[in-house]
Amino acid sequence: MSAHQDGEARGYDPAGEVVEICRDLLRMDTTNYGDGSGPGERKAAEHVATLLDEVGIEAEVYEGVPGRANVIARWGGRGSDRDALLLHGHLDVVPAERDDWTLDPFSGEVQDGYLWGRGAVDMKDFDAMLLSLVRARARAGAEPERPTVLCFSADEEAGGHDGAEQVVRHRPELLEGCTEAIGEVGGFSATVRGRRVYLVEAAEKGMAWMRLTAKGAAGHGSMRHPDNAVTALTAAVARIGAHEWPVRLTPSMKVLLGSVAELVGTEATPENAEQLVEEFGSAARMLGAVIKHTTNPTMLQAGYKVNVVPQEATAHVDGRFLPGYEDEFFDTLAELVGDRVHVDYVSRQNGLETTFDGDLVDAMTASLLEEDPDALVAPYLMSGGTDAKHWDKLGIRCFGFAPLRLPGDLDFTALFHGVDERVPTDALEFGARVLDRLLDKA
């Protein structure tokens, strides 16, 4: 049965509005600079609430911090005593420099089968898929049997402290009954030896955003300064950035690499893990970072004049640690930093990992395979962080599942926070259909 025929059989088209909705969201600048100076999410949140209201779904717009708006709505599950499913996406995006892009990052233009714009894959695409299918189902009277909570959050790109964390801390009743959640980043395809493999996020690394500070004696640059703060700091940063972390395979990556090993005709081991990751082509950029801890220096600040030795020097490091190996990460980090440098955490959040089993996993797998029967579906560990870290505090089991069937030659992982972010329009339609099937099975 074709997608068109399937839509006719269902009496509605879950993908009918997905490109239009995504385009409209991309045209709303919700840039998150991480310092509270951006436009915020209020305009986009009100737009989302209106889209839900138009089909009879009442939503609350909640601001735990002024201008940082979250949209939460309950839908379906009338008369059901089942636990609720949380479907969540975020409305903010990272900054984009117009001069770096081929097309204006807030134009929402469609060109050569792609919808362009900041947030096209992170993650206004999922927001649009969700809104399109929810509106189609609501109009058709096809509410899901399982109680469902829809959440569109603020501030995810800066750790979620002004968004999901505010909901968890101050309005947890909005998520009452939720035991499982689906959001970013997963459900997208990678091609391995001609076979599409859909990666469902079942785990994500922990986050340790660090500010390193070294203090010394200020003075004239022409004199001896054995307690130079810049020297102490840069030595620590160099040690951290150059450290070779060992390969560690968490349960999710054992399953994923085991599936790839079968295609290759071998077995997955820590010794050949890096070679198996390379089978994913451009996706190895992300997957190569989830078989090890990572510590990437990102910012340095010190001094104000060439002939003045400063009293203080600071640096920032983006640390990501594997779930289950936290002690190894922080013990090693302490050795690398040394005694001269003090560490503060801009954001420190735990890693997460859940087993790849149960009814929801079966539903995600079946929904994908009904649309793409010859594919493989496997869990993976995601290198970044999501709002799942906050939902986990309420005991909610989280997965990343924003399904996209992608061309094998698309460098998809480079689009996250990269220039010329774009998503295939047919992938948006595919994702809306898969999520629609999921609601019938979850």
Buried (B, 14 or more C-beta within 10 A) or exposed (E): EEBEEBBEEBEBBBBBBBBEBBBBBBBBBBBBEBEBEBBBBBBBBBBBBEBBEEBEBEBEBBBBBEBBBBBBBBBBBEEEEEEBBBBBBBBBBBBBEEEEBEBBBBBBBBEEEBBBBBBBBBBBBBBBBBBBBBBBBBBBEBBBBBBBBBBBBBBBBBBBBBBBBBBBEEBEEBBEBBBBBBBBBBBBBBBBEEBBBBBBBBBBBBBBBBBBBBBBEBBEEEEEBEBBBBBBBBBBBEBBBEBEBEBBBBBBBBBBBBBBBEBBEEEBEEEBBBEBBEBBBBBBBBBBBBBBBBBEBEEBEBBEEEEEBBBBBBBBBBBBBBBBBBEBBBEBBEEBBEEBBEBEEBBBBBBBBBEBEEEBBEBBBBBBBBBBEEBBBBBBBBBBBBBBBBBBBBEBBBBBBBBBBBEEEBEBBBBBBBBBBBBBBBBBBBBBBBBBBBBBBB
